[in-house]
């Protein structure tokens, strides 16, 4: 009888398979085979760039391009840090056992040099922003470094991930507006609970392995109430977005469009089955489309202000 193929989200086909053999582990280490993480880091930054009033359109476009490049680089850096922390754990989890550090395809020294190169590029991008954004961006590195530790000391690593990956929202806001306002905090809060929700969905893929090796996660903690918990996270997301729009005095187009991402989030909850790893991965990835529709709401609000 055939053995079931272990579930994994690592992809070595497509353009990754056409890279020189020596470069493939670096591409996999930076998760370039799975751009969904870059999208989920990038989109909150776009929300922050589009939300504040009084910003020239040309400057918004420049920042969106800059944040796109920075998201690829800093998402890659975050993945390197995560895998350096977790290489021993990753070897024991079916989904992550093939990662370059866990499998031995790259050494710690090679990963450290790659990380230094990514951080150097990220530093130069950060220096292109205003002083307020430079200070905020530098402070976010503390979260990047601490996130992989969270699963060892708390049942809420997905919440820590929300604070970390969601930092693009306040950074985008300050890069565009060069000021801190109440709308920024509402947008950051909405981003945090959105990411808490979808990363909990993502973590449902690993519950058996996590339980076996003693890794804590919000997914394990809330497995018995998966739809309720994710539903609360997503309801708070919509409430936070509405508060951000109100505080930013955005245009009527925002309010006409906001029901669309609310329906997409509700659809995710209705389809969620914590016992279906492949289905959870599909729902997790669907948050790219959800985030794009939220960006559309921010854009229509900007255009009708």
N, C-alpha and C positions, 0 to 999 in steps of 0.2 A: 504494500500500500504506500502511495506517495506521501512523503512528509509535507506538512503545510509550510509554505514559504514564509519566513519571518517578516513581519510588517516593518517596513523602513520607508523613510521619506527622502533618502539619499538618491540622487539621480546622476548617473554617469553616462547617460545617453545624450543625444542632441549635440550642441556646440561644445559642451564639456568634453565629450568623447573625441573631438577633433583637435583638442589642444595637445601640444607636446607632452609626452608622458611625465616629464619632470615637473610641469606646471600644474597638472591636474590636481594633486593634493592641496596645493595652495588655493586653487579655485574652490575646491570642496570645503576647505577650512573656513574660507570667507563666505560660504553658503551661496556662491554665485550660481550654483545649480538650482537654487530655490529663491527667486527674487521676491517672493511674497513678503519676507521679513523686511526687505528694503522698502517695499511699498508701505508697510505698516509703520515704519519709522518716518518715512517721507511725508505721508498724508497729513498727520497732525501739524507738521510744520507748514504745509500749504494752508491748512485751516487758519493758523495763526497769522500768516501773511495776508490772507484775504479779509480777515475780520475787522481790523481797526479802520477807523475813518481817517481821511486826510492824507493818504499815502499815494503818491503818483503811480500810475499804472506801469510805467516803464521800470520803476524801482521794484514793484511787486514781481514783474516778470523776471528781472535779474535775480532776485532772491530765490524764486522758485527753481530756476536753473541751478543756482549755487547750492541750494538745499538738496536738489536731486543728486548732484555729484557727492555732496557731503554724506548723504544717507547711504550711498553704496559703500563709501570708505568707512564710515563709523559703524555701520552695521557689521561690516567685515571685522573691524577691530573688536567689537563686542563679542562676536562669535569666537574669535581667537582667544580672548580672555576667558570666556565661558569654557571652552574646550581644554584650556590649560588647567583650569581649576578641576574640571570634571572628567579628565581622561580615565581615571580608574573606575569611576562610576559608569561612564559610557561603555566600557568593555563588558559590563554585566547586563546591559539593556539591549534588546534585539534591535530596536529602531536606531540606536546610536553606535553600535559596536563597529560599524564600518567607517566611522569618522577618522580623519587622518592621524590624529594623535592617539586615539584609542587603538587603532589598528597597527600603529608603528610606521605608517607611510611617511610621517614627518617626525623629526625629533623636537624636543622642547627648545633647543637652541635655534633651529630653523623657524619655529613658530614665533619665538621672541624677536628675531630679526624682522620677520614679516610684519609683526605687530608694530615695531618701531617705525617701519616704512609707512604703514597706514596712518599712524598717529601723526607723523610728520606732514603728510598730505592734509589730514584733518586740521592740524594746527594752522597751516597756511590758509585754508578756507575760513577758519574762525577769525583770522586776522583781517579778513576782508569785510567783517561786520563792524557795527558800531561798538563803542566801548562797553555799554551795558550788556550787549549780547556776548561779548568776549568774556565778561565776568561770569555770566550765567552758563555759557558753554563750558568754561573751564571747571566750574563747580559740578557739572553733570558727570565728569569723569569719576568722581567719588562713587556715584551710583553705579556706573559701568563696572567698576572694580568690585563692588560689594554684592551685586546681584547674584553671581554664582554661589556666594556663601549662604544666601538666604535659605536655600532648600535644606541646609544642614542645621539651621537653628530655629526655623519657624515653619508653621504649616501654611504660610501665606507668601511663598516666593513669587506667585503670579501677581500679587499686589505690588511687590518690590519691582517686578518687571514693568508694571504699569507706570510707576514713578519714573523708571529709567527710560523706557522706549517712548513714553508720553512726553518727555521733556522737549521734544521738537515743537510742541504747541506754544509754550511760553517763549521759547527761543525764537520761533517765527514771528510771534507778536512783537517782541522787543526789537527784532531786526528790522521790521517794517515800520513800527511806530516810534521806536526809541523812547519808550516810556512804559511804566508799569501801571496798569489800571485794573479795576475790579473784574472787567470782562476777561482778562488774562487768567485770573484764578479760576473763574467758572469754566473756561475752556479747558484748562489743565485738569480740573476735577473730572470733567466729562470724558476726557481722553484716558485718564487713569482707570475709571470704572469700565470703559469700553474695552481696554486692553486686559483688565482683570477678567472680564467675561470671555473674550475669545481665547486668551491663553489658558484659562481653565478648560475650555473645550479642547484645546490642543493637548493638554496634559492628560486627558482621559485615555489617550493612546498608550500611556506608559504605566497605568495603575498597577498591573500585576507585577511588573518588574520593579517598580518603585516600592511596593509593599514587601517584596522579597528581599531587597537590599536595604530597606529602611530609609528611603528618601521621602521626605515630607512634601506635600503639595496641596494646594487648594482643591485640586481635582480629586484627590483621595478623600479629603475632608468633607467635600460636598457631593460625593458620588451618589449618595442616597437621595439627594434633593437637587439633581443636576439642572433640571429645567427651571425650578423655582429660583435657584441661586443665579443662574445666568440671566434669567428673566429680570430679576431685580437689578443686576448690573446694567443691563441694557436699558431698563426704564430710567435709571439714574443717569445714564448717558444722554438720553433724549432730554431729560429735565435740565442737565447741565448745559447742553447745547442751547436750549431755549433761554436759559438764564444768561449765557454769554451773548446771544444775539440781542436780548433786551438791554443788557448793560452797555453794549457797544452801539446801541441805537441803529441797528442795521435796517436795511430796507424791507419792504413788504414781500419782495421775492423770496427772502429767506423763509418767511412764515408759510408761504405757499408751497415751498419745496421740502421743508422739514418733515412733513408726514411720510415722504418717500423713504428716507433711511429708517424712520421708525417702523415702517411696515417690513423692511428688509430684516431688521433686527428681530422683530416678532416672528418672522418666518423661520429664522435660524432656531429660535427657541422651540418652535413647533416641530421642527425636524430633528431635534437633538436626541441622540441615543448614546449614552455614555458607554454602552457595551459594544459599539461599532467603531473600531479605530479608524477604518478607512472613511466612514461617514463623518467622523469628527474632523478628520483632516480636510475633507471637502468643505465643511462648514467654516473651519478656521480660515481657509483660503478665500472663502466668499467675502470675508471682511475687506478685501481689497475693493471689491465693487461697492460695498457699503460705504467705505471711506471716501471713495470717489463721489458718491452721491451726496455725502455730507459736504465735500468740497464744492459741489455744484450749488448746494444751498447757500454756502458762504459767498460764492461768486454772484449768485442772483441777488443776494442781499446787498452786496457791494454795488452792483449795477443799478439797483433801484433805490439806493439811499438818497 
